[in-house]
Amino acid sequence: MKTVFFALSASSLLLLPQVGVARPLGLSPTSIVDEALSPSARFKVPLRWVTVRNNSIPANTVFGGQEANTQPLYLCRGEYEKGVHVGKTRPEFGGCYIGWGGKSVLLANYQVLVDQGSATWVTGTGGSIPSTAFAGGQENNENLYICMAKYQGGYHSGKIRQAFRGCSIAWGSQEIIVPVYDVLTIPPSRASDPVGGQVSRVELGLSGNFAFGSVSVGQTKTSTLTIQNTGNSTLNISSIDYPVGFSGAWSGSVNAGATQSVNVTFKPTQAQSYGGSLVVNSNKTAGTSQLTLSGTGVTVANNAPITGSQNINTSDGQPHTYYYRVPATAAPATGRPVLIYLHGQGGTGANFAAKFHPFTDPDGAVVIAPNGVNQTWTHAASDIAGLPLDAQFIEKIVNILKTGQFQGQPVNPSKIYLTGDSRGGFMPYYLLQRAGTRNAFAAVGVNAGLMYCQNNDNQCNDQQSNQTLHSASTPIIHVHGTNDAVVQPVPLAAPLVAPNDPTYWNDAWRVFNPMKFFAEQNGCFNPSPVTAGTLFTPANSTQIKGYDLSSKGAVCHKYQLYLVTNGGHVPASMEKTIWNFLRSY
């Protein structure tokens, strides 16, 4: 990047006193040239904008180029379409010409650059802007800098920002972008000068994750609000307004370029949804002053208190919440077992403990209950763009447990179990295929689940057993009601292949297909001829029929189907049965 100082021709110099243009110092009366001159050759460029009255250009107005016929042009700026734009003027124009939207626009109300201060023109190309560039305007909350470009035999002043990829000038009836240009700069020592051409701007930026999820009534959850001033003047905040249920008072000043953190707290007083906008009251001239807050108050059974909750952000920036219970029971010498329980459609993790804690507490097991986004789950093993990354969320929890520590408690990474109901019950089949969780679980339980593969889910196969995706040797228990009308165990239109039960594990029993895929890769099932299942009666139950694949060997007892006679969707009171199966591995 080279520094260029524009010289004026003798005829131009004769015009300068008539309009009061600052004279160049140390220049010979030559025509305007592109090459660099002596470093001592500098304009005395003004650093103050003056409003023009009746098109009378005041004394000491800054030279801004010349027409092809040598008529001088001067730097000007004016407001247009919510921005402040730099252009060119001369008395005959009757205003300031700017380029905007592909057109040449004449502004009747405008200012010109006058007074004192040394500055130089620095050559640029393709949108490059030197660090000491002189800002003359703004658009879309971005500075516009002063540029000059050669076009059709003349030199024309205009505006530039990086996105333009050139100097925007007005010429004829058009806006022209010239890729090679010069940018007006000021000495670094004057970069912070309040009259150095910078448009006074107080720009407010707000950021933070405020989808608080479910929080027990009377409990609190806190998130950090970051306030940023990206302008060039001090931001003064008088107060912050919150909707009911949220708080975080703060007032004060934020210097240009600085940030301020504020703790925002959600504390529900009733079991209901909360939400609204956080509003920052300030002297901002640009930016945003509002952010959306949301949260849900939930009631938890007194005999099943939640120890706490935590947030985890997935790679898309989405915050996810999980709840956990650490029992009073002493931790086993090998560390606490961990059960991850996934709620069904419309549920939350907050009420999990009442389901499993009577059975997990005696074993000293930690129970973790994640929240699905919008109270449901993304049925996918892979991370699919545009959908909540629930499988990644669970993987991040598993990675914490693999360290052997959880909330200051010793946990056993070889005793991580997974179960879920309904839509949460679909998830174990996806997580057993996902590369990061494929071999993470000691055993899994499914209650009223199924599996199907979405488009773009390259870690899911629901058509046939796959050597890689179904390689996990994880024990599986699948529970289903024979009268489940939501996730039906058999197709509606096709009768069962005789005999009329799943002993033969034929394809009609579609909800059990996923288990067969894993069993096949682990030597416990043959698709042809079909391996016969073995009927057994679970202990202390006359309503449940159990089936396993022990006909292929004792180890294959780890694949178990439990059909609950006349049971509906998500058969009740199966927590003890599921936990007893899981804990045996």
C-alpha positions as CSV (number, residue, x, y, z in Angstrom):
1,M,0.0,0.0,0.0
2,K,1.6,3.3,-1.1
3,T,0.9,6.8,0.2
4,V,-0.3,9.3,-2.5
5,F,-0.5,13.0,-2.1
6,F,-2.6,14.8,-4.7
7,A,-1.1,18.0,-6.3
8,L,-3.2,20.6,-8.0
9,S,-2.7,22.2,-11.4
10,A,-1.9,25.9,-11.7
11,S,-5.4,26.5,-13.0
12,S,-6.9,24.7,-10.0
13,L,-4.8,26.7,-7.6
14,L,-6.3,29.8,-9.0
15,L,-9.7,28.6,-8.0
16,L,-8.9,27.7,-4.4
17,P,-9.0,31.1,-2.8
18,Q,-12.4,31.7,-4.2
19,V,-13.9,28.7,-2.3
20,G,-11.5,28.8,0.6
21,V,-9.9,25.3,0.0
22,A,-6.9,24.4,2.1
23,R,-3.8,24.8,0.1
24,P,-1.3,22.0,-0.2
25,L,2.0,22.6,1.3
26,G,5.3,22.2,-0.6
27,L,3.7,21.1,-3.9
28,S,4.6,22.4,-7.3
29,P,1.8,23.5,-9.7
30,T,1.6,20.1,-11.6
31,S,-1.5,18.2,-12.7
32,I,-3.0,15.5,-10.4
33,V,-0.8,12.4,-10.4
34,D,-1.0,8.8,-9.2
35,E,2.6,8.4,-8.1
36,A,3.9,9.1,-4.5
37,L,5.4,12.5,-3.9
38,S,7.9,13.7,-1.3
39,P,6.8,12.7,2.3
40,S,6.9,16.4,3.1
41,A,4.1,17.1,0.6
42,R,0.9,17.0,2.7
43,F,-2.5,18.5,2.7
44,K,-3.6,20.3,5.8
45,V,-6.9,18.4,5.9
46,P,-9.7,19.6,8.2
47,L,-11.1,17.4,10.9
48,R,-14.4,19.1,11.4
49,W,-17.8,18.9,9.6
50,V,-19.7,22.1,8.9
51,T,-23.3,22.3,7.7
52,V,-23.7,24.1,4.4
53,R,-26.3,26.9,4.1
54,N,-27.7,27.9,0.7
55,N,-25.1,25.9,-1.1
56,S,-22.4,28.4,0.1
57,I,-19.3,26.3,0.6
58,P,-17.4,27.8,3.6
59,A,-13.8,28.7,3.9
60,N,-11.2,26.0,4.3
61,T,-13.3,23.3,2.7
62,V,-11.3,20.1,1.9
63,F,-10.4,19.4,-1.7
64,G,-12.0,16.2,-2.8
65,G,-10.9,15.8,-6.4
66,Q,-11.7,17.4,-9.7
67,E,-13.9,16.8,-12.8
68,A,-12.4,15.8,-16.1
69,N,-12.6,19.5,-17.1
70,T,-10.5,20.4,-14.0
71,Q,-13.4,21.9,-12.0
72,P,-12.6,21.2,-8.3
73,L,-14.7,18.9,-6.1
74,Y,-15.0,19.0,-2.3
75,L,-15.7,16.4,0.3
76,C,-19.3,16.3,1.7
77,R,-21.6,14.1,3.6
78,G,-25.3,13.8,4.3
79,E,-28.0,11.6,5.8
80,Y,-29.9,9.2,3.6
81,E,-31.8,6.0,4.2
82,K,-30.8,5.8,7.9
83,G,-27.2,6.2,7.1
84,V,-24.6,9.0,6.8
85,H,-22.9,8.9,3.4
86,V,-19.8,10.6,2.0
87,G,-19.8,12.1,-1.5
88,K,-18.7,15.1,-3.5
89,T,-19.9,18.6,-4.0
90,R,-19.2,21.9,-5.8
91,P,-21.4,25.1,-5.8
92,E,-23.0,24.3,-9.1
93,F,-24.4,21.0,-7.8
94,G,-26.8,22.6,-5.4
95,G,-26.2,19.7,-3.0
96,C,-24.0,16.7,-2.1
97,Y,-23.9,13.8,-4.6
98,I,-23.6,10.3,-3.1
99,G,-23.7,6.8,-4.6
100,W,-26.5,4.6,-3.1
101,G,-28.3,1.6,-4.3
102,G,-26.7,1.7,-7.8
103,K,-27.8,5.3,-8.3
104,S,-26.4,8.8,-7.9
105,V,-28.4,10.6,-5.2
106,L,-28.3,14.4,-4.6
107,L,-28.7,15.5,-1.0
108,A,-30.0,19.0,-0.4
109,N,-28.9,19.0,3.3
110,Y,-25.3,18.2,3.8
111,Q,-22.0,19.0,5.5
112,V,-18.5,19.7,4.2
113,L,-15.2,18.9,5.8
114,V,-13.2,22.0,7.0
115,D,-10.7,23.4,9.4
116,Q,-7.4,22.1,10.5
117,G,-5.3,18.9,11.0
118,S,-2.8,17.0,8.9
119,A,-3.9,13.9,6.9
120,T,-2.8,11.9,3.9
121,W,-4.3,9.8,1.1
122,V,-3.3,6.1,1.1
123,T,-3.8,3.9,-1.9
124,G,-6.0,0.8,-1.5
125,T,-7.6,-1.9,-3.7
126,G,-10.5,-4.3,-3.5
127,G,-12.0,-2.9,-0.3
128,S,-8.8,-2.6,1.8
129,I,-8.9,0.2,4.4
130,P,-5.9,1.4,6.4
131,S,-6.1,1.3,10.2
132,T,-5.9,5.1,10.5
133,A,-8.7,5.7,7.9
134,F,-10.8,8.8,8.6
135,A,-14.5,7.8,9.2
136,G,-16.9,10.2,7.6
137,G,-20.2,8.4,7.9
138,Q,-22.0,5.2,8.8
139,E,-24.4,2.7,7.3
140,N,-26.0,-0.4,8.9
141,N,-24.0,0.4,12.1
142,E,-20.7,0.3,10.2
143,N,-18.3,3.1,9.6
144,L,-18.0,4.6,6.1
145,Y,-14.6,6.0,5.3
146,I,-13.6,8.8,2.9
147,C,-12.1,7.7,-0.5
148,M,-11.2,9.2,-3.8
149,A,-11.0,7.4,-7.2
150,K,-10.1,8.3,-10.7
151,Y,-12.9,7.8,-13.2
152,Q,-13.6,9.1,-16.7
153,G,-10.7,11.5,-16.5
154,G,-11.6,13.1,-13.2
155,Y,-11.0,12.4,-9.5
156,H,-14.2,11.9,-7.4
157,S,-14.6,11.6,-3.7
158,G,-16.9,9.0,-2.2
159,K,-17.3,6.4,0.5
160,I,-15.9,3.0,1.3
161,R,-16.3,0.1,3.6
162,Q,-14.8,-3.4,3.2
163,A,-18.0,-4.9,1.8
164,F,-18.0,-2.5,-1.2
165,R,-14.7,-3.9,-2.5
166,G,-14.0,-0.5,-3.9
167,C,-14.7,3.3,-3.7
168,S,-18.4,4.1,-4.2
169,I,-18.7,7.4,-6.1
170,A,-21.6,9.2,-7.8
171,W,-21.1,9.8,-11.5
172,G,-23.8,10.9,-13.9
173,S,-27.0,9.1,-12.7
174,Q,-25.2,6.1,-11.4
175,E,-23.3,4.7,-8.4
176,I,-19.9,3.5,-9.5
177,I,-17.6,1.2,-7.6
178,V,-14.0,1.8,-8.5
179,P,-11.6,-1.0,-7.3
180,V,-8.5,1.2,-7.1
181,Y,-8.7,4.3,-4.9
182,D,-7.2,6.4,-2.2
183,V,-8.4,6.5,1.4
184,L,-8.2,9.6,3.6
185,T,-6.2,8.8,6.8
186,I,-5.2,10.7,9.9
187,P,-2.0,10.4,11.9
188,P,-2.2,7.6,14.6
189,S,-1.7,10.3,17.3
190,R,-5.1,11.7,16.3
191,A,-7.0,8.4,15.9
192,S,-9.0,9.1,19.0
193,D,-9.6,12.8,18.4
194,P,-13.3,13.5,18.9
195,V,-13.3,15.8,15.8
196,G,-11.2,13.4,13.7
197,G,-14.1,12.6,11.5
198,Q,-15.5,9.7,13.6
199,V,-19.3,9.7,13.7
200,S,-20.3,9.7,17.4
201,R,-21.9,6.3,17.9
202,V,-23.1,4.4,21.0
203,E,-23.7,0.9,19.8
204,L,-25.3,-1.6,22.2
205,G,-24.7,-5.4,21.8
206,L,-26.3,-8.0,23.9
207,S,-25.5,-11.7,24.1
208,G,-26.2,-14.8,26.3
209,N,-28.2,-18.0,26.5
210,F,-31.5,-17.4,28.3
211,A,-33.5,-20.5,27.5
212,F,-33.5,-21.5,31.1
213,G,-35.5,-24.7,30.6
214,S,-37.3,-26.4,33.5
215,V,-36.4,-25.2,37.0
216,S,-38.0,-26.4,40.3
217,V,-40.4,-24.0,41.9
218,G,-38.5,-21.9,44.5
219,Q,-35.1,-22.9,43.0
220,T,-32.9,-20.6,40.9
221,K,-30.8,-20.8,37.8
222,T,-28.4,-18.1,36.6
223,S,-27.0,-17.2,33.2
224,T,-24.7,-14.4,32.2
225,L,-25.7,-11.4,30.1
226,T,-22.8,-9.8,28.2
227,I,-23.3,-6.1,27.4
228,Q,-20.9,-4.8,24.7
229,N,-20.3,-1.2,23.5
230,T,-19.0,-1.5,19.9
231,G,-19.4,2.2,19.3
232,N,-16.9,5.0,19.8
233,S,-18.6,6.9,22.7
234,T,-19.6,5.9,26.2
235,L,-22.7,3.8,26.7
236,N,-24.7,4.8,29.7
237,I,-27.2,2.3,31.1
238,S,-29.9,3.6,33.5
239,S,-31.7,0.3,34.2
240,I,-32.6,-3.2,32.9
241,D,-36.2,-4.3,32.8
242,Y,-37.2,-8.0,33.2
243,P,-40.4,-10.0,32.8
244,V,-41.9,-11.7,35.8
245,G,-39.7,-14.5,37.2
246,F,-36.4,-13.0,36.0
247,S,-34.1,-10.5,37.7
248,G,-30.6,-9.0,37.4
249,A,-30.4,-5.3,38.2
250,W,-27.5,-3.2,36.9
251,S,-26.8,0.3,35.9
252,G,-23.6,2.2,34.9
253,S,-21.3,3.1,32.1
254,V,-19.6,1.0,29.5
255,N,-16.6,2.6,27.7
256,A,-16.3,2.4,23.9
257,G,-15.0,-1.1,23.0
258,A,-15.6,-2.5,26.5
259,T,-18.0,-5.2,27.9
260,Q,-19.9,-5.6,31.1
261,S,-21.2,-8.9,32.5
262,V,-24.5,-9.1,34.4
263,N,-26.0,-12.1,36.2
264,V,-29.5,-12.9,35.1
265,T,-31.5,-15.1,37.5
266,F,-34.6,-17.2,36.8
267,K,-36.6,-18.1,39.9
268,P,-40.1,-19.5,39.3
269,T,-42.7,-19.2,42.0
270,Q,-45.4,-21.4,40.3
271,A,-45.4,-24.4,38.0
272,Q,-46.0,-22.6,34.8
273,S,-44.2,-21.2,31.7
274,Y,-42.4,-17.9,32.0
275,G,-41.1,-15.6,29.3
276,G,-40.7,-12.2,27.7
277,S,-38.1,-9.7,26.8
278,L,-35.2,-8.3,28.8
279,V,-34.9,-4.6,27.9
280,V,-31.7,-2.5,28.5
281,N,-32.5,1.2,28.9
282,S,-29.6,3.3,27.6
283,N,-28.4,6.2,25.4
284,K,-27.6,3.8,22.5
285,T,-27.8,5.2,19.0
286,A,-27.5,1.8,17.3
287,G,-27.6,-1.9,18.1
288,T,-30.2,-3.9,20.0
289,S,-31.7,-3.4,23.4
290,Q,-33.7,-6.6,23.9
291,L,-33.2,-10.3,24.3
292,T,-35.8,-13.0,24.8
293,L,-36.0,-15.0,28.0
294,S,-37.9,-18.2,28.7
295,G,-38.2,-20.8,31.4
296,T,-40.6,-23.2,33.0
297,G,-41.4,-23.7,36.7
298,V,-41.9,-27.3,37.7
299,T,-43.0,-29.1,40.9
300,V,-40.9,-32.0,42.1
301,A,-42.2,-34.6,44.5
302,N,-41.1,-34.0,48.0
303,N,-39.8,-37.6,48.4
304,A,-37.7,-37.3,45.3
305,P,-35.7,-34.0,45.5
306,I,-33.4,-33.1,42.7
307,T,-29.8,-32.5,43.8
308,G,-29.1,-30.0,41.1
309,S,-29.1,-29.2,37.4
310,Q,-26.5,-28.1,34.8
311,N,-26.4,-26.6,31.3
312,I,-24.4,-27.9,28.4
313,N,-24.1,-26.1,25.0
314,T,-23.9,-28.2,21.9
315,S,-21.8,-27.2,18.9
316,D,-24.7,-25.2,17.4
317,G,-24.7,-22.9,20.5
318,Q,-28.0,-24.4,21.8
319,P,-28.1,-24.8,25.6
320,H,-29.3,-28.1,27.0
321,T,-30.3,-28.7,30.6
322,Y,-29.9,-31.9,32.6
323,Y,-31.1,-32.7,36.2
324,Y,-29.4,-35.1,38.5
325,R,-29.9,-36.9,41.8
326,V,-27.0,-38.0,44.0
327,P,-28.5,-40.3,46.8
328,A,-27.5,-40.2,50.4
329,T,-26.4,-43.8,50.1
330,A,-22.6,-44.2,50.4
331,A,-20.8,-44.5,47.1
332,P,-19.5,-48.1,46.3
333,A,-15.8,-48.6,46.5
334,T,-15.6,-48.8,42.7
335,G,-17.6,-45.6,42.2
336,R,-21.3,-44.9,41.8
337,P,-23.3,-46.5,38.9
338,V,-25.0,-43.9,36.8
339,L,-28.5,-44.2,35.1
340,I,-29.3,-41.7,32.3
341,Y,-33.1,-41.6,31.9
342,L,-34.7,-39.9,28.9
343,H,-38.3,-38.6,29.3
344,G,-41.1,-39.1,26.8
345,Q,-42.9,-36.6,24.5
346,G,-44.0,-33.5,26.4
347,G,-42.1,-34.4,29.5
348,T,-39.0,-32.9,31.2
349,G,-36.1,-34.3,33.2
350,A,-37.2,-32.4,36.3
351,N,-39.7,-35.1,37.6
352,F,-37.4,-38.1,36.9
353,A,-36.4,-39.1,40.4
354,A,-39.8,-40.4,41.5
355,K,-39.6,-43.0,38.7
356,F,-36.3,-44.7,39.5
357,H,-34.9,-43.4,42.8
358,P,-36.5,-46.1,45.0
359,F,-34.6,-48.7,43.1
360,T,-31.4,-46.9,42.2
361,D,-30.8,-45.2,45.6
362,P,-30.0,-48.5,47.5
363,D,-27.2,-49.1,44.9
364,G,-25.8,-45.7,45.5
365,A,-26.5,-44.9,41.8
366,V,-26.6,-41.4,40.4
367,V,-29.6,-40.6,38.2
368,I,-29.2,-38.1,35.4
369,A,-32.3,-36.9,33.5
370,P,-31.6,-34.6,30.5
371,N,-34.2,-32.3,29.0
372,G,-35.0,-32.7,25.3
373,V,-35.4,-29.4,23.4
374,N,-39.1,-28.4,23.3
375,Q,-39.8,-31.4,25.5
376,T,-39.0,-33.9,22.8
377,W,-36.0,-35.6,21.2
378,T,-34.3,-35.5,17.8
379,H,-34.4,-39.1,16.5
380,A,-31.0,-39.2,14.9
381,A,-27.6,-40.7,15.7
382,S,-25.8,-38.1,13.7
383,D,-25.7,-34.3,14.1
384,I,-28.2,-33.0,11.5
385,A,-28.1,-29.3,10.6
386,G,-31.2,-27.4,11.6
387,L,-32.3,-30.0,14.3
388,P,-31.5,-29.9,18.0
389,L,-28.3,-32.0,18.6
390,D,-29.7,-34.2,21.3
391,A,-27.4,-37.2,20.6
392,Q,-24.4,-34.9,20.9
393,F,-25.8,-33.5,24.2
394,I,-26.0,-37.1,25.6
395,E,-22.5,-37.8,24.4
396,K,-21.2,-34.7,26.2
397,I,-22.8,-36.0,29.4
398,V,-21.2,-39.4,28.9
399,N,-17.8,-37.8,28.3
400,I,-18.1,-36.1,31.8
401,L,-18.9,-39.5,33.4
402,K,-16.0,-41.1,31.7
403,T,-13.6,-39.0,33.8
404,G,-14.7,-41.0,36.8
405,Q,-16.0,-37.8,38.6
406,F,-19.5,-36.2,38.6
407,Q,-20.4,-33.3,40.8
408,G,-17.6,-34.2,43.2
409,Q,-18.7,-37.8,43.4
410,P,-16.7,-40.8,42.2
411,V,-18.6,-42.6,39.4
412,N,-17.8,-45.9,37.7
413,P,-17.3,-45.3,33.9
414,S,-18.0,-49.1,33.3
415,K,-21.4,-48.8,34.9
416,I,-23.1,-46.2,32.8
417,Y,-26.7,-47.2,32.0
418,L,-29.2,-45.7,29.6
419,T,-33.0,-46.0,29.4
420,G,-36.0,-44.0,28.1
421,D,-39.7,-43.9,27.6
422,S,-41.6,-43.4,24.3
423,R,-39.7,-40.9,22.2
424,G,-37.0,-41.0,24.9
425,G,-37.1,-44.8,24.4
426,F,-36.1,-44.4,20.8
427,M,-32.9,-42.8,21.7
428,P,-30.9,-45.8,23.0
429,Y,-31.0,-47.4,19.6
430,Y,-29.6,-44.2,18.0
431,L,-26.9,-43.8,20.7
432,L,-25.8,-47.4,20.3
433,Q,-25.1,-46.5,16.6
434,R,-23.4,-43.1,17.2
435,A,-19.6,-43.4,17.1
436,G,-19.0,-41.4,20.3
437,T,-21.5,-43.4,22.4
438,R,-21.6,-46.8,20.6
439,N,-19.6,-48.6,23.3
440,A,-20.3,-46.3,26.3
441,F,-23.1,-48.1,28.0
442,A,-23.0,-51.2,30.2
443,A,-26.6,-52.0,29.3
444,V,-29.7,-50.1,27.9
445,G,-33.4,-50.2,28.4
446,V,-36.2,-49.3,26.0
447,N,-39.8,-48.7,27.1
448,A,-42.2,-48.3,24.1
449,G,-39.5,-47.3,21.7
450,L,-38.7,-47.9,18.1
451,M,-36.1,-46.9,15.5
452,Y,-36.3,-45.2,12.1
453,C,-33.6,-43.3,10.2
454,Q,-33.9,-39.7,9.0
455,N,-32.4,-38.4,5.8
456,N,-28.8,-37.3,6.2
457,D,-28.4,-39.5,9.3
458,N,-25.3,-41.5,8.1
459,Q,-24.9,-43.2,11.4
460,C,-28.3,-45.0,11.3
461,N,-29.4,-48.1,9.5
462,D,-33.0,-49.4,10.0
463,Q,-33.1,-51.8,7.1
464,Q,-30.5,-54.4,7.9
465,S,-27.8,-55.3,10.3
466,N,-24.6,-53.3,9.7
467,Q,-21.2,-54.5,10.7
468,T,-20.1,-51.1,12.0
469,L,-23.3,-49.4,13.2
470,H,-24.6,-52.4,15.0
471,S,-21.4,-53.7,16.4
472,A,-22.1,-52.8,20.1
473,S,-22.3,-55.8,22.3
474,T,-24.5,-53.9,24.8
475,P,-27.2,-55.9,26.6
476,I,-30.7,-54.6,25.7
477,I,-34.1,-54.9,27.4
478,H,-37.1,-53.8,25.4
479,V,-40.5,-53.4,27.1
480,H,-43.7,-53.0,25.1
481,G,-47.5,-53.2,25.7
482,T,-49.4,-55.5,23.5
483,N,-52.2,-52.9,23.2
484,D,-49.8,-49.9,22.5
485,A,-51.8,-47.8,20.0
486,V,-49.0,-45.1,19.8
487,V,-46.0,-47.3,18.9
488,Q,-47.7,-50.4,17.8
489,P,-45.7,-53.6,18.2
490,V,-47.0,-55.1,14.9
491,P,-48.2,-53.7,11.6
492,L,-51.8,-52.7,11.4
493,A,-52.6,-54.3,8.1
494,A,-50.6,-57.5,8.2
495,P,-51.4,-60.6,10.4
496,L,-48.6,-62.2,12.4
497,V,-46.7,-65.0,10.8
498,A,-47.7,-68.2,12.6
499,P,-47.2,-69.0,15.3
500,N,-48.8,-65.8,16.6
501,D,-46.1,-64.6,18.9
502,P,-42.5,-63.1,18.6
503,T,-40.8,-66.4,19.4
504,Y,-39.6,-66.5,15.8
505,W,-38.6,-62.9,15.9
506,N,-40.0,-62.4,12.4
507,D,-40.2,-59.0,10.7
508,A,-43.8,-58.5,11.7
509,W,-42.7,-57.6,15.2
510,R,-41.2,-54.4,13.9
511,V,-40.5,-52.8,17.3
512,F,-37.9,-55.5,18.0
513,N,-36.0,-55.3,14.7
514,P,-33.4,-52.9,16.1
515,M,-32.5,-55.4,18.8
516,K,-32.1,-58.1,16.2
517,F,-29.6,-56.0,14.2
518,F,-27.3,-55.8,17.2
519,A,-27.8,-59.4,18.1
520,E,-26.9,-60.5,14.6
521,Q,-23.5,-58.7,14.8
522,N,-22.8,-60.4,18.1
523,G,-23.6,-64.0,17.2
524,C,-27.0,-64.2,18.7
525,F,-29.4,-64.1,15.7
526,N,-29.6,-65.5,12.2
527,P,-32.0,-63.8,9.7
528,S,-32.2,-67.0,7.6
529,P,-33.3,-69.4,8.8
530,V,-34.8,-67.2,11.5
531,T,-33.4,-67.8,15.0
532,A,-36.1,-68.9,17.3
533,G,-36.6,-66.9,20.5
534,T,-37.0,-68.6,23.9
535,L,-40.1,-67.9,26.0
536,F,-39.5,-67.4,29.7
537,T,-41.6,-66.0,32.6
538,P,-40.1,-63.1,34.4
539,A,-39.9,-63.5,38.2
540,N,-43.0,-62.4,40.2
541,S,-45.1,-61.6,37.1
542,T,-48.0,-63.3,35.4
543,Q,-48.8,-60.4,33.1
544,I,-45.5,-60.3,31.3
545,K,-44.1,-62.7,28.7
546,G,-40.4,-62.6,28.3
547,Y,-38.4,-63.6,25.2
548,D,-34.7,-63.9,24.8
549,L,-32.2,-65.5,22.3
550,S,-30.6,-68.0,24.7
551,S,-31.1,-70.7,22.1
552,K,-28.0,-69.2,20.5
553,G,-26.0,-69.5,23.7
554,A,-26.3,-68.5,27.3
555,V,-24.7,-65.1,26.6
556,C,-27.5,-64.3,24.3
557,H,-29.9,-64.0,27.2
558,K,-28.7,-60.4,27.2
559,Y,-31.2,-59.6,24.4
560,Q,-34.6,-59.6,26.1
561,L,-38.2,-58.7,25.0
562,Y,-40.9,-58.1,27.6
563,L,-44.5,-58.0,26.3
564,V,-46.9,-56.7,28.8
565,T,-50.3,-58.3,28.2
566,N,-53.0,-55.7,27.5
567,G,-50.4,-53.0,28.3
568,G,-50.8,-49.6,26.6
569,H,-48.2,-47.1,25.6
570,V,-45.3,-47.0,28.1
571,P,-46.4,-49.8,30.5
572,A,-46.4,-48.5,34.0
573,S,-44.4,-49.8,37.0
574,M,-41.6,-51.2,34.8
575,E,-38.8,-49.2,36.5
576,K,-37.8,-52.0,38.9
577,T,-37.8,-54.6,36.1
578,I,-35.6,-52.4,33.9
579,W,-33.2,-51.4,36.7
580,N,-32.8,-55.0,37.8
581,F,-31.8,-56.0,34.3
582,L,-29.5,-53.1,33.8
583,R,-27.7,-53.4,37.1
584,S,-26.9,-57.1,36.4
585,Y,-24.4,-56.0,33.8
